[in-house]
Amino acid sequence: MTQHTAILRNVAVTLLLTLSTVFSAQAQDLLARQAPVDRRMRSVDTLTLRSLTAREGRFNPAGNLYSDFSSRSTHVREVLPESYRIDLRRFHMPTPSRVITSNFGPRWGRVHKGLDIKVYIGDTIRAAWSGRVRVVRYEAKGYGNYVIIRHENGLETYYGHLSKQLVSENQRVRAGQPIGLGGNTGRSTGSHLHFETRLCGVALNPALFFDFRAQDITGDYYDFRRSTIERESARATQLRGKHSNTYNPADVHSSNAPRGGQKTTASKSTGSQAQFHKVEAGETVYSIARKRGVTVEELCRKNGIGSDLRIRPGQLLAY
């Protein structure tokens, strides 16, 4: 009986070894046949990814300039290209104020890296272009309450000394959308908007792109070149910078700001100060216009929006 059991055990072990060898060989054959398929699929995935990346690059040139999107630090550090075409279309003036109180460049022994625009506390400040909010922060000895937005055209815009921020980090905003209220926070000697435009972390003169007195951009595109930027910046200050220490208060609140990227011809300013309506749940552009005694067209014009645009609770609308 014991000898019979041993024979059966040996037969079973031999059979298991044989089956294991067969299945192992089949598995290896299967893997060998599958390998070219995996390589082809990886190739397809790579081509698809490259196509998507290229397509995104066409619609979002900023993706080719910046290595990441982070709010950890105020200023980014990227390699500034030798030349770069900046698309200035589809813009909105950050404020209807036509008054520049301080130019870009040397000031008080330091470099002033933006333009100071005269606004009053509570004035609406708007996104210059559509983009994504990168930083919303407070700096007591500098910007005060400030917002930084990265735009699809590669620029980042800074809005400093705000009395209140109306957006949050990582939020996507449209050109003309309210992002803050004018103020006098941080290192500031009077209510104003400190406005910066940066490319790859390098501050560029906003007067290269914006003509605040004319409430317009300087052109559909700006061709940045490192070799000529200092000369062009100085020229921009001569043409569109601060020229006098006096100004007409009526020029701080103007109703002639371009809407939705449309250029306008400057006309006589008005001294009327805009009022604001905070949208409540269930309200529409039509119901707000009726409530505030203005036309739908006027409400849309003041806010750079269309009558068919959905508005959200908490949004501020000028009227």
C-alpha positions as CSV (number, residue, x, y, z in Angstrom):
1,M,0.0,0.0,0.0
2,T,2.8,2.3,0.9
3,Q,4.7,1.5,-2.4
4,H,1.5,2.2,-4.4
5,T,1.0,5.5,-2.7
6,A,4.5,6.5,-3.5
7,I,4.1,5.7,-7.2
8,L,0.9,7.8,-7.3
9,R,2.6,10.7,-5.6
10,N,5.5,10.6,-8.1
11,V,3.0,10.5,-11.1
12,A,1.2,13.5,-9.7
13,V,4.3,15.5,-9.2
14,T,5.5,14.7,-12.7
15,L,2.1,15.7,-14.1
16,L,2.1,19.0,-12.2
17,L,5.7,19.8,-13.4
18,T,4.6,19.1,-17.0
19,L,1.5,21.3,-16.8
20,S,3.5,24.1,-15.2
21,T,6.1,24.0,-18.0
22,V,3.3,24.0,-20.6
23,F,1.4,26.9,-19.1
24,S,4.6,28.9,-18.4
25,A,5.6,28.5,-22.1
26,Q,2.1,29.6,-23.2
27,A,2.3,32.6,-20.8
28,Q,5.7,33.6,-22.2
29,D,4.4,33.3,-25.8
30,L,1.4,35.4,-24.8
31,L,3.6,38.1,-23.3
32,A,5.9,38.0,-26.4
33,R,2.9,38.4,-28.7
34,Q,1.5,41.2,-26.5
35,A,4.7,43.3,-26.4
36,P,4.5,44.7,-29.9
37,V,0.9,45.7,-29.2
38,D,1.9,47.5,-26.0
39,R,4.6,49.3,-27.9
40,R,2.1,50.4,-30.5
41,M,-0.3,51.5,-27.9
42,R,2.4,53.5,-26.1
43,S,3.3,55.1,-29.4
44,V,-0.4,56.0,-30.1
45,D,-0.7,57.4,-26.5
46,T,2.5,59.5,-27.1
47,L,1.2,60.9,-30.4
48,T,-2.2,61.7,-28.8
49,L,-0.5,63.5,-25.9
50,R,1.8,65.5,-28.2
51,S,-1.3,66.5,-30.3
52,L,-3.2,67.6,-27.2
53,T,-0.1,69.5,-26.0
54,A,0.4,71.2,-29.3
55,R,-3.3,72.1,-29.5
56,E,-3.3,73.5,-25.9
57,G,-0.1,75.5,-26.8
58,R,-1.9,77.2,-29.7
59,F,-4.8,78.3,-27.5
60,N,-2.7,78.9,-24.3
61,P,0.8,80.1,-25.2
62,A,1.4,80.6,-21.5
63,G,1.8,76.8,-21.2
64,N,5.0,77.0,-23.2
65,L,6.5,79.7,-21.0
66,Y,5.9,78.4,-17.5
67,S,7.0,75.1,-16.0
68,D,4.2,75.0,-13.4
69,F,1.3,76.9,-11.8
70,S,1.9,77.6,-8.1
71,S,0.8,80.1,-5.5
72,R,3.8,79.3,-3.2
73,S,5.7,82.4,-4.2
74,T,4.6,85.8,-5.4
75,H,7.1,86.1,-8.3
76,V,7.8,83.3,-10.7
77,R,11.3,82.6,-12.1
78,E,11.3,81.4,-15.7
79,V,13.7,81.9,-18.6
80,L,12.7,85.0,-20.5
81,P,12.6,84.4,-24.2
82,E,14.6,86.5,-26.6
83,S,11.4,87.4,-28.5
84,Y,7.8,86.7,-28.0
85,R,4.5,87.9,-29.5
86,I,1.9,88.9,-26.9
87,D,-1.7,88.8,-28.0
88,L,-3.4,91.9,-26.5
89,R,-6.9,91.3,-28.0
90,R,-10.0,90.3,-26.0
91,F,-8.9,92.7,-23.3
92,H,-10.7,94.9,-20.7
93,M,-9.3,98.0,-19.0
94,P,-8.6,97.2,-15.3
95,T,-10.2,100.5,-14.3
96,P,-11.9,103.3,-16.2
97,S,-9.6,105.8,-14.5
98,R,-7.5,107.8,-16.9
99,V,-5.1,109.1,-14.3
100,I,-1.6,107.8,-13.8
101,T,0.0,109.0,-10.6
102,S,3.4,107.2,-10.8
103,N,5.3,105.8,-13.8
104,F,7.2,102.5,-14.3
105,G,10.9,102.7,-13.5
106,P,13.3,104.3,-11.0
107,R,11.5,106.0,-8.0
108,W,12.8,107.0,-4.6
109,G,16.0,105.1,-5.0
110,R,14.2,101.9,-6.0
111,V,12.6,100.5,-9.2
112,H,8.9,100.9,-9.4
113,K,7.8,97.8,-11.3
114,G,4.3,98.9,-12.3
115,L,2.0,101.9,-12.9
116,D,0.0,103.6,-10.2
117,I,-3.5,104.4,-11.3
118,K,-5.7,106.8,-9.3
119,V,-8.8,105.0,-8.0
120,Y,-10.9,105.5,-4.9
121,I,-11.6,103.0,-2.1
122,G,-14.4,100.7,-3.3
123,D,-13.9,101.3,-7.1
124,T,-14.2,98.1,-9.1
125,I,-11.0,96.6,-10.4
126,R,-11.4,94.2,-13.3
127,A,-9.3,91.4,-14.9
128,A,-7.4,92.7,-17.9
129,W,-7.7,89.5,-19.8
130,S,-9.2,86.1,-19.2
131,G,-7.0,83.7,-17.2
132,R,-6.5,81.9,-13.9
133,V,-5.9,83.5,-10.5
134,R,-2.5,82.4,-9.2
135,V,-2.1,84.4,-6.0
136,V,-4.6,86.1,-3.6
137,R,-2.6,87.4,-0.6
138,Y,-1.9,90.2,1.8
139,E,1.5,91.9,2.2
140,A,1.7,94.6,4.9
141,K,4.9,96.2,3.8
142,G,4.3,96.0,0.0
143,Y,1.3,95.2,-2.1
144,G,-1.3,95.2,0.7
145,N,-4.3,93.1,-0.5
146,Y,-3.3,91.9,-4.0
147,V,-4.3,89.5,-6.8
148,I,-2.1,87.9,-9.5
149,I,-3.7,86.5,-12.6
150,R,-1.9,84.4,-15.2
151,H,-3.3,84.9,-18.7
152,E,-3.4,82.7,-21.8
153,N,-1.3,85.3,-23.7
154,G,1.7,84.6,-21.4
155,L,1.5,87.8,-19.2
156,E,0.7,87.9,-15.5
157,T,-1.1,90.9,-14.2
158,Y,-0.7,92.2,-10.6
159,Y,-3.4,94.3,-8.8
160,G,-2.1,95.8,-5.6
161,H,-3.4,97.9,-2.6
162,L,-6.9,96.6,-2.9
163,S,-9.4,97.2,-0.1
164,K,-11.0,93.8,-0.9
165,Q,-10.3,90.8,-3.1
166,L,-13.3,89.3,-4.9
167,V,-11.6,86.1,-6.3
168,S,-9.8,83.1,-4.9
169,E,-6.7,81.2,-6.0
170,N,-7.0,78.8,-8.9
171,Q,-10.3,80.5,-10.0
172,R,-10.7,81.1,-13.7
173,V,-11.8,84.6,-14.6
174,R,-13.0,86.4,-17.7
175,A,-11.7,89.6,-19.1
176,G,-13.6,92.4,-17.4
177,Q,-14.7,90.3,-14.4
178,P,-14.5,92.2,-11.1
179,I,-11.5,90.8,-9.1
180,G,-11.2,93.4,-6.4
181,L,-12.0,96.8,-5.0
182,G,-9.7,99.8,-5.0
183,G,-8.0,100.6,-1.7
184,N,-5.1,102.0,0.2
185,T,-3.7,98.8,1.9
186,G,0.0,97.9,2.4
187,R,2.8,100.3,1.5
188,S,0.6,103.1,0.1
189,T,0.3,106.8,0.6
190,G,-3.2,107.2,-0.9
191,S,-5.9,105.2,-2.6
192,H,-4.7,103.9,-5.9
193,L,-4.3,100.7,-8.0
194,H,-0.7,99.4,-8.4
195,F,-0.8,97.6,-11.7
196,E,2.0,95.4,-13.0
197,T,2.4,93.3,-16.1
198,R,5.1,90.5,-16.0
199,L,6.4,88.1,-18.5
200,C,8.1,85.0,-17.0
201,G,8.4,86.9,-13.8
202,V,10.1,89.9,-15.3
203,A,8.3,93.2,-14.8
204,L,7.5,95.0,-18.1
205,N,6.1,98.6,-18.3
206,P,2.3,98.4,-18.5
207,A,2.4,101.4,-20.8
208,L,3.8,99.1,-23.5
209,F,0.4,97.5,-23.6
210,F,-2.2,99.9,-22.1
211,D,-3.0,103.6,-22.8
212,F,-5.0,104.5,-19.7
213,R,-5.7,108.0,-20.9
214,A,-7.2,106.7,-24.1
215,Q,-8.7,103.7,-22.3
216,D,-7.4,101.3,-24.9
217,I,-4.6,98.9,-25.7
218,T,-1.6,100.0,-27.8
219,G,-2.3,97.4,-30.6
220,D,-3.7,93.9,-31.2
221,Y,-0.2,92.5,-30.6
222,Y,3.0,93.5,-28.9
223,D,6.2,92.0,-30.2
224,F,8.5,91.7,-27.2
225,R,12.3,91.7,-27.8
226,R,14.9,91.6,-25.1
227,S,17.3,93.7,-27.1
228,T,15.0,96.7,-27.5
229,I,12.7,96.5,-24.4
230,E,14.4,99.3,-22.4
231,R,14.3,101.7,-25.2
232,E,10.6,100.9,-26.0
233,S,9.7,101.1,-22.3
234,A,11.2,104.6,-22.1
235,R,9.3,105.6,-25.2
236,A,6.0,104.2,-23.9
237,T,6.4,106.3,-20.7
238,Q,6.9,109.4,-22.8
239,L,3.8,108.7,-24.8
240,R,1.5,107.2,-22.2
241,G,2.9,107.8,-18.8
242,K,2.4,110.4,-16.1
243,H,2.9,114.0,-17.3
244,S,1.7,116.1,-14.5
245,N,1.0,116.1,-10.7
246,T,-2.5,117.6,-11.3
247,Y,-5.5,115.9,-12.7
248,N,-9.2,116.3,-13.2
249,P,-11.1,114.2,-10.6
250,A,-13.7,113.5,-13.3
251,D,-11.0,111.5,-15.2
252,V,-10.9,109.0,-12.3
253,H,-14.4,107.8,-13.0
254,S,-15.0,107.5,-16.7
255,S,-17.8,105.6,-18.5
256,N,-15.9,105.2,-21.7
257,A,-13.9,102.1,-20.9
258,P,-13.7,99.6,-23.8
259,R,-15.9,96.5,-23.4
260,G,-15.0,93.0,-24.2
261,G,-12.0,93.9,-26.3
262,Q,-13.8,96.5,-28.4
263,K,-11.7,99.7,-29.1
264,T,-13.4,103.0,-28.5
265,T,-12.6,106.6,-29.2
266,A,-12.1,108.7,-26.1
267,S,-14.9,111.1,-25.4
268,K,-15.8,113.5,-22.7
269,S,-15.5,112.0,-19.2
270,T,-18.3,112.1,-16.6
271,G,-17.9,112.6,-12.9
272,S,-20.6,110.2,-11.9
273,Q,-19.5,107.4,-9.6
274,A,-20.7,103.9,-10.4
275,Q,-22.9,102.1,-7.9
276,F,-22.9,98.3,-7.5
277,H,-25.5,95.6,-7.1
278,K,-24.6,92.3,-5.4
279,V,-26.3,89.5,-7.3
280,E,-28.7,87.4,-5.2
281,A,-29.9,83.8,-6.0
282,G,-32.5,83.7,-8.7
283,E,-31.7,87.2,-10.1
284,T,-31.1,87.8,-13.8
285,V,-29.7,90.7,-15.9
286,Y,-33.3,91.7,-16.7
287,S,-34.6,91.7,-13.2
288,I,-31.6,93.6,-11.9
289,A,-31.9,96.2,-14.6
290,R,-35.6,96.7,-13.8
291,K,-34.8,96.9,-10.0
292,R,-32.1,99.5,-10.5
293,G,-34.0,101.6,-13.0
294,V,-31.5,101.1,-15.9
295,T,-31.8,99.4,-19.3
296,V,-30.5,96.0,-19.9
297,E,-28.2,97.4,-22.6
298,E,-26.7,99.9,-20.1
299,L,-26.2,97.3,-17.5
300,C,-24.4,95.0,-19.9
301,R,-22.3,97.8,-21.3
302,K,-21.1,98.9,-17.9
303,N,-20.1,95.4,-17.0
304,G,-18.8,94.2,-20.3
305,I,-21.2,91.3,-20.5
306,G,-23.9,90.0,-22.8
307,S,-27.6,89.8,-21.8
308,D,-27.5,86.0,-22.3
309,L,-24.6,85.5,-19.8
310,R,-25.4,83.6,-16.6
311,I,-24.6,85.6,-13.5
312,R,-23.9,84.1,-10.2
313,P,-24.9,85.0,-6.6
314,G,-22.4,87.3,-5.0
315,Q,-21.2,88.8,-8.3
316,L,-20.9,92.6,-8.3
317,L,-22.5,94.5,-11.2
318,A,-22.0,98.2,-11.8
319,Y,-25.1,100.3,-12.7
